[in-house]
Amino acid sequence: MVSIDEVARAAGVSSATVSRALSGRGHVSAATRTRVEEAAARMGYVVSSAASSLASGRMRSIGVMVPDLHRWFFSTVLTGISEELSRRGFDLMLYNVTDDDSVRAEIFGSYLRRRRVDGLIVVAMELSGAEISQLQQLDVPVITLGGANDQLPGLAIDDHAVARLATEHLLRLGHERIGRIGALESFDRDFHIPARREAGFREAMDTAQAAVDPTLCVPGDFTIEGGHQAAKRILGRSAAAPTALLAFSDEMAVGATLAARELGLRVPEDVSVIGIDGHDLGGLIGLTTVDQHPLDQGTLAAQRILAMCEEPGGDAGTDAAGGASEAAESSDELPYELVVRSSTAAPRPV
């Protein structure tokens, strides 16, 4: 096995300079860094993570807590986080926090206390007061992604505004009878995202003085199949069917599009369909959506937590007295945009 001393001799520098050049900590000129990296690559030298951790007090690992690994949104966010961490030489440690209360308690009460991470990203999870306290006691930076928390810094989109924007697009096209595929009550447990989107939908309808027909509002489960089933219930009505559908996720919007075609309806001639997310499939089927850029969300979250790790004395966003710091009092709003494609158009003249 090649040693750091051998790399130093090959590069004509000291072992300390090799350490600084390969770890990214400490000042090293660009030319020297390149020379060291080339020597290390030529000789097949790999930095020992254990030795690096002992020397720096850092694990070079970031923990990520997610409530679901099967949803497209979470996997896309994780991809953004993972790619950015890899570029910066950090590992990702994943904690899948399921609905099982015992598993959740074990993660917060035991796994995280093993201190194997330098920082933690909590993705779209509502945290109890006790859980926030446990995170703050870890003495590592913690941020949330998706949903505001007045005790931890974070990044989030304005779900109320996102749904309002989607609804306003349909209203501007001339649709007044709009169906809505929302979410089952169980999906509202984390940051009340479906409830925020519901409020945005209803606000836009109220502002336009367009009536919300409760028979055209059906819950789904954020899957293609769930959207398909919900849309068939809405569009299968013999009378007073909607001219447009808003789905609270692109996956449900894809299912709604398939359901419309099964029922012999043309999209958008007979019914317009719009979703929320920015799913990869959207461009393939011409789906109009409000894109929340989940891959970029993951990248930004990784950049934010790494910047906090580099701050002297960086902690979980609390002051010396254990209260919320100024940085944790609000979440930074993430960008989103309306992407108009072929699935929406003006309703047919009656």
C-alpha positions, 0 to 999 in steps of 0.5 A, a space after each residue: 500500500 502506498 504511503 503518504 510519505 511516498 506520495 510526498 517524495 514523488 511530488 517533491 513536497 512535505 507529507 503535511 502539504 500532501 495532506 492539505 492538498 488532498 483533504 482540501 483543508 489549508 492553503 496550497 497553491 493550485 500548481 502544488 495541488 495539481 502536482 500532488 493529485 497527479 502523483 497520488 493518482 499515478 501511484 494509486 494512493 487513497 486517503 485513509 478516511 479513518 486517519 483523516 477523521 482522527 486528524 480533523 475531528 470530521 467524519 466527512 459524512 452527511 446524514 440525510 433523513 427521509 420519510 420514504 425511499 420509493 417516491 420519485 421526489 425523494 429519490 431525485 432530491 437524494 440524487 442531488 444531495 449525493 452528487 454534490 457530496 461526492 464532488 466535495 469528498 463527503 459520504 452520504 449516510 441515509 436514515 429512512 424514517 418510516 411510519 413505524 414509531 419504534 424505528 423512528 424512536 430508535 433513529 433519533 434516540 440511538 443511531 444519530 447519537 453514534 456521531 457518525 456524521 458531520 451534519 444532517 439534512 431532514 427532508 420533508 419531515 415534521 419534527 416533534 419538540 422532543 425530536 428537535 431537542 435530540 437533534 440540537 443535542 448532537 452538536 452538528 449542523 442540521 437543516 430542513 428541506 421542504 417545510 418551515 421550522 422555526 427552530 432549525 434553518 431550512 429550504 422550502 418552496 411555498 406550496 400555497 403559492 405553487 398550487 395557486 399558480 397552477 390553478 391560476 394558469 387553468 383559470 386564465 385559459 378560461 376554465 371554471 369547472 376544475 377538478 382537483 386530485 389532492 392527497 389522503 389525510 395520511 399524507 398531510 402529516 409532514 409540514 402539511 404540504 397537501 393542506 398548503 396546496 389545497 389552500 392555494 387551489 381554493 384561494 385562486 378559485 375564490 379570487 376568480 369567483 369560481 365555485 369548487 365542486 366537492 364532487 370533483 375533489 378526490 384524494 390520491 396517494 401521489 402515485 400514477 395509479 392513485 392519480 389514475 383511479 382518482 381521475 376516473 372517479 372525477 371524469 367518469 361523471 355522466 354530467 357536469 364533468 370538469 374541463 380541467 384537472 389539477 393534480 397535486 403531483 406530476 405522477 398523479 397527473 400522469 395517471 389522470 392523463 392515462 385515465 382520460 384517454 381510457 375514457 375516450 377523452 382527449 387531452 387537452 381538447 376535452 380536459 386539460 391536465 396540470 401537475 406539480 413537481 417537474 417529473 422527468 416523465 412530464 416532458 415526454 408526455 407534454 405535461 404542463 406543471 409547476 416545476 419545483 426543481 427537486 434535483 437542484 433542491 438536493 444540491 442546494 441543501 448539500 451546499 448549505 449543510 457543507 457551508 455550515 460544517 465549515 463555519 467555526 463552531 458550526 452547530 445545529 442552529 441554536 445559540 448558547 442558551 439552547 434557543 433558536 438562532 436568528 438563522 433558524 427563524 425562517 426557511 429560505 424559499 426555493 424557486 419554482 416555475 410554471 412550465 406550459 406544455 401541450 396538456 393544457 389549453 382553453 376549454 372547447 366552446 359550449 
